[in-house]
């Protein structure tokens, strides 16, 4: 399998892909889905993977470019600050105020991605 490129943005195809759009939009949530290769081999797609595929196809059908990047489950404070689009100092203040839980690993603080995303969701709900 090819190594993932973090700096790769994919633009919508220049050829119509209406059939794919109709297919992914027509699959009900929770329905079993499979991915097939030219060799005839198929593999079941977990619902989380299918949802990403559906979102990618939908966005591209709307003419948007796509970048999908892996994110580790444990972040440095700098990575977490970047994710929230705030300064490292502001992020440190959130940690000190107990807004986001963290773990002290030696001299470094580590935060779970789920905690940062939960904080972002709470902040957006205000």
C-alpha positions as CSV (number, residue, x, y, z in Angstrom):
1,X,0.0,0.0,0.0
2,X,1.3,3.5,-0.9
3,X,2.4,5.8,1.9
4,X,-0.1,8.5,2.6
5,X,0.9,12.0,1.4
6,X,-0.2,14.8,3.8
7,X,0.3,17.5,1.2
8,X,-1.9,16.0,-1.5
9,X,-5.1,17.8,-2.5
10,X,-7.3,16.1,-5.0
11,X,-9.5,18.1,-7.4
12,X,-12.8,16.8,-8.7
13,X,-12.4,14.6,-11.8
14,X,-12.8,16.3,-15.2
15,X,-15.1,13.4,-16.3
16,X,-18.7,12.9,-15.1
17,X,-19.0,10.6,-12.1
18,X,-22.8,10.8,-11.7
19,X,-23.1,7.0,-11.3
20,X,-20.8,7.0,-8.3
21,X,-22.6,10.0,-6.7
22,X,-25.9,8.3,-7.1
23,X,-24.5,5.1,-5.7
24,X,-23.0,6.5,-2.5
25,X,-26.0,8.8,-1.9
26,X,-28.4,5.9,-2.4
27,X,-26.8,3.7,0.3
28,X,-28.7,3.9,3.5
29,X,-26.8,4.4,6.7
30,X,-26.0,1.0,8.2
31,X,-26.4,-0.9,5.0
32,X,-23.5,-3.3,4.3
33,X,-21.2,-1.9,1.6
34,X,-18.3,-3.4,-0.3
35,X,-15.5,-2.2,-2.4
36,X,-14.5,-4.3,-5.5
37,X,-11.3,-4.5,-7.4
38,X,-10.8,-5.3,-11.1
39,X,-9.6,-8.7,-10.0
40,X,-13.1,-9.5,-8.7
41,X,-11.9,-9.3,-5.0
42,X,-14.2,-7.5,-2.7
43,X,-13.8,-6.2,0.8
44,X,-16.5,-5.0,3.3
45,X,-16.2,-1.3,4.1
46,X,-16.7,-0.4,7.8
47,X,-19.4,2.3,8.2
48,X,-16.8,4.9,9.2
49,X,-14.8,4.3,6.0
50,X,-17.9,4.5,3.9
51,X,-19.0,7.7,5.5
52,X,-15.6,9.3,4.6
53,X,-16.0,8.0,1.0
54,X,-19.6,9.4,0.8
55,X,-18.4,12.8,2.1
56,X,-15.5,12.9,-0.4
57,X,-17.7,12.0,-3.4
58,X,-20.4,14.5,-2.3
59,X,-17.9,17.3,-1.9
60,X,-16.2,16.6,-5.2
61,X,-19.7,16.5,-6.9
62,X,-20.1,20.0,-5.6
63,X,-16.9,21.0,-7.3
64,X,-14.7,21.1,-4.1
65,X,-11.2,19.9,-3.9
66,X,-10.4,17.3,-1.1
67,X,-7.6,16.8,1.3
68,X,-7.8,13.9,3.7
69,X,-5.1,13.6,6.3
70,X,-4.5,11.1,9.1
71,X,-4.4,12.5,12.6
72,X,-2.8,10.8,15.5
73,X,-5.1,10.1,18.5
74,X,-2.6,11.8,20.9
75,X,-1.5,15.3,20.0
76,X,1.2,17.7,21.1
77,X,0.0,21.0,22.5
78,X,1.2,22.7,19.3
79,X,-0.7,20.3,17.1
80,X,-3.9,20.8,19.2
81,X,-3.5,24.6,19.1
82,X,-3.2,24.4,15.3
83,X,-6.3,22.2,15.1
84,X,-8.3,24.8,17.1
85,X,-6.6,27.7,15.2
86,X,-5.4,29.4,18.3
87,X,-2.0,30.4,19.7
88,X,0.0,27.9,21.7
89,X,-0.2,30.3,24.7
90,X,-4.1,30.4,24.4
91,X,-4.1,26.6,24.3
92,X,-1.9,26.4,27.4
93,X,-4.3,28.7,29.2
94,X,-7.2,26.3,28.3
95,X,-5.2,23.4,29.8
96,X,-4.4,25.4,32.9
97,X,-8.1,26.3,33.3
98,X,-9.1,22.6,33.1
99,X,-11.0,23.2,29.8
100,X,-9.3,20.3,28.1
101,X,-7.8,17.3,29.9
102,X,-4.2,16.4,29.3
103,X,-1.5,14.0,30.3
104,X,1.9,15.1,31.5
105,X,4.6,13.0,29.8
106,X,8.0,14.1,31.2
107,X,8.1,17.8,30.5
108,X,5.6,17.6,27.7
109,X,1.8,17.8,27.8
110,X,-0.2,15.5,25.5
111,X,-3.9,15.8,24.7
112,X,-6.3,13.3,23.2
113,X,-7.7,14.2,19.8
114,X,-11.2,13.3,21.1
115,X,-10.8,15.8,24.0
116,X,-9.8,18.6,21.6
117,X,-12.6,17.8,19.2
118,X,-15.1,17.7,22.1
119,X,-13.9,21.1,23.2
120,X,-14.2,22.5,19.7
121,X,-17.8,21.2,19.5
122,X,-18.7,22.8,22.8
123,X,-17.1,26.1,21.8
124,X,-19.1,26.1,18.5
125,X,-22.3,25.4,20.3
126,X,-22.0,28.6,22.3
